[in-house]
Amino acid sequence: MKVLELLEQLEDLIENSSGVPLFGKALIDREEVLAILKDVRLVMPDEVKQAKWIKDERGKILNDAQQESERILRSAQSEANVIVAEAQDRVEKLVQKDEIVKIARVKGQEIIDTAKMQSVEIKTGAYRYADDVMGQLEINLEKHYDSVKRNRIELEKYQLKAQE
C-alpha cells in the first residue's frame, strides 16, 4: 500500500528533523512535507477505491457463501426428508407385511382347525354309516342264517325219511 509508505516517509522526515531546544518542536522542510501530503492525496483515492472494492468483494463473497450454505442446507434437508420418507415407507411396508403374515397365520390356523373338525365329523359319519351297514348286514345274515338253519333241519328230516 503506497499510502503507508508515504506516511512512513513523513514520519522519518519528522523524526530526523532538527529540534528547537526547550520548545519540543521540530524544524521541518515545508516543501518536502507538502509534497509527501500531495502524493498521499493522489494515492489515497486509489487506495480507498481498492479498499472499497476489497470490502465489496468480501461482502459479495460472504453473501455468495451464505447463499451457497443455505442452498446446501436446503438440499441436505431435502435429501434427509427423502431418506426419512423412504425409511418410513419401508417400515410401513414391513409392518404391513408382518400384519399380512400374522393374518395369514391366523387364517391358516382357522383353516386347519376347520379341516380337523370336518375330518372328525366325516370320520364319525363314516363310522356311523359303517355301523349301520354292518347292522343291516347282521340282520340280513341272521335272517339268512335262520333260513339256512331251517332248510338244513328240513333237509335232515327228508334224509331221515328217505332212510327209513
C-alpha positions as CSV (number, residue, x, y, z in Angstrom):
1,M,0.0,0.0,0.0
2,K,1.6,3.2,-1.2
3,V,-0.2,5.4,1.4
4,L,1.6,3.6,4.2
5,E,5.0,4.1,2.5
6,L,4.3,7.8,2.2
7,L,3.2,8.0,5.8
8,E,6.5,6.3,6.8
9,Q,8.4,8.9,4.8
10,L,6.6,11.7,6.6
11,E,7.3,10.0,10.0
12,D,11.0,9.6,9.1
13,L,11.2,13.3,8.0
14,I,9.7,14.4,11.3
15,E,11.9,12.1,13.4
16,N,15.1,13.1,11.6
17,S,14.4,16.8,11.6
18,S,16.3,19.1,13.9
19,G,14.5,20.1,17.0
20,V,14.1,23.6,18.6
21,P,15.6,23.5,22.1
22,L,13.3,24.0,25.1
23,F,10.1,24.0,23.0
24,G,9.8,20.4,21.9
25,K,9.2,21.5,18.4
26,A,10.9,20.3,15.2
27,L,12.0,22.2,12.1
28,I,10.6,20.5,9.0
29,D,11.1,21.3,5.4
30,R,7.7,22.6,4.4
31,E,8.0,21.8,0.7
32,E,9.0,18.2,1.4
33,V,6.1,17.7,3.8
34,L,3.6,19.2,1.3
35,A,5.0,17.1,-1.5
36,I,4.5,13.9,0.6
37,L,1.0,15.0,1.6
38,K,0.2,15.8,-2.1
39,D,1.4,12.2,-3.0
40,V,-0.8,10.9,-0.2
41,R,-3.8,12.7,-1.7
42,L,-3.1,11.4,-5.1
43,V,-2.6,7.8,-4.0
44,M,-5.4,7.9,-1.4
45,P,-8.4,7.7,-3.8
46,D,-6.9,4.6,-5.5
47,E,-6.2,3.0,-2.1
48,V,-9.7,3.9,-0.9
49,K,-11.2,2.5,-4.1
50,Q,-9.1,-0.6,-3.7
51,A,-10.2,-0.9,-0.1
52,K,-13.8,-0.3,-1.0
53,W,-13.5,-2.9,-3.8
54,I,-12.0,-5.4,-1.3
55,K,-14.8,-4.6,1.1
56,D,-17.4,-5.0,-1.6
57,E,-15.8,-8.3,-2.8
58,R,-15.7,-9.5,0.7
59,G,-19.4,-8.7,1.0
60,K,-20.1,-10.5,-2.2
61,I,-18.1,-13.5,-1.2
62,L,-19.8,-13.6,2.2
63,N,-23.2,-13.2,0.5
64,D,-22.4,-15.9,-2.1
65,A,-21.1,-18.2,0.7
66,Q,-24.2,-17.6,2.7
67,Q,-26.5,-18.3,-0.2
68,E,-24.4,-21.4,-1.1
69,S,-24.6,-22.6,2.5
70,E,-28.4,-22.1,2.5
71,R,-28.7,-24.0,-0.8
72,I,-26.6,-26.8,0.6
73,L,-28.7,-26.9,3.8
74,R,-31.9,-26.9,1.8
75,S,-30.5,-29.7,-0.4
76,A,-29.3,-31.6,2.6
77,Q,-32.7,-31.1,4.3
78,S,-34.5,-32.2,1.1
79,E,-32.3,-35.4,0.9
80,A,-32.9,-36.0,4.6
81,N,-36.6,-35.7,4.1
82,V,-36.5,-38.1,1.2
83,I,-34.4,-40.6,3.2
84,V,-36.8,-40.3,6.2
85,A,-39.8,-40.7,3.9
86,E,-38.2,-43.8,2.2
87,A,-37.4,-45.3,5.7
88,Q,-40.9,-44.6,6.9
89,D,-42.3,-46.3,3.7
90,R,-40.1,-49.3,4.2
91,V,-41.1,-49.5,7.9
92,E,-44.8,-49.2,6.8
93,K,-44.3,-52.0,4.2
94,L,-42.6,-54.2,6.8
95,V,-45.3,-53.6,9.3
96,Q,-48.0,-54.3,6.7
97,K,-46.0,-57.4,5.6
98,D,-45.8,-58.5,9.2
99,E,-49.5,-57.9,9.7
100,I,-50.3,-59.8,6.5
101,V,-48.1,-62.7,7.7
102,K,-50.0,-62.6,11.1
103,I,-53.4,-62.5,9.3
104,A,-52.3,-65.4,7.0
105,R,-51.1,-67.4,10.0
106,V,-54.5,-66.8,11.8
107,K,-56.4,-67.7,8.6
108,G,-54.2,-70.7,8.1
109,Q,-54.8,-71.9,11.6
110,E,-58.6,-71.3,11.2
111,I,-58.5,-73.4,8.0
112,I,-56.5,-76.2,9.8
113,D,-58.9,-76.1,12.7
114,T,-62.0,-76.3,10.4
115,A,-60.4,-79.1,8.4
116,K,-59.7,-81.0,11.7
117,M,-63.4,-80.6,12.8
118,Q,-64.6,-81.6,9.4
119,S,-62.3,-84.6,9.5
120,V,-63.7,-85.7,12.9
121,E,-67.3,-85.2,11.6
122,I,-66.5,-87.2,8.4
123,K,-64.9,-90.0,10.4
124,T,-67.8,-90.0,12.9
125,G,-70.2,-90.1,10.0
126,A,-68.2,-92.8,8.2
127,Y,-68.2,-94.9,11.4
128,R,-71.9,-94.5,11.9
129,Y,-72.6,-95.4,8.3
130,A,-70.3,-98.4,8.5
131,D,-72.0,-99.4,11.7
132,D,-75.5,-99.0,10.1
133,V,-74.4,-101.1,7.1
134,M,-72.9,-103.8,9.3
135,G,-76.1,-103.8,11.4
136,Q,-78.2,-104.3,8.3
137,L,-75.8,-106.9,7.2
138,E,-76.0,-108.6,10.5
139,I,-79.9,-108.6,10.4
140,N,-79.8,-109.9,6.8
141,L,-77.2,-112.6,7.8
142,E,-79.3,-113.6,10.8
143,K,-82.4,-113.9,8.5
144,H,-80.4,-116.0,6.1
145,Y,-78.8,-117.9,8.9
146,D,-82.2,-118.8,10.3
147,S,-83.4,-119.7,6.8
148,V,-80.3,-121.8,6.2
149,K,-80.7,-123.5,9.6
150,R,-84.4,-124.2,8.9
151,N,-83.5,-125.6,5.5
152,R,-80.9,-127.8,7.0
153,I,-83.3,-129.1,9.5
154,E,-85.8,-129.8,6.7
155,L,-83.1,-131.5,4.8
156,E,-82.2,-133.7,7.7
157,K,-85.9,-134.6,8.1
158,Y,-86.0,-135.6,4.4
159,Q,-82.9,-137.5,4.7
160,L,-84.2,-139.5,7.8
161,K,-87.4,-140.2,6.0
162,A,-85.5,-141.4,3.0
163,Q,-83.5,-143.8,5.0
164,E,-86.5,-145.4,6.6
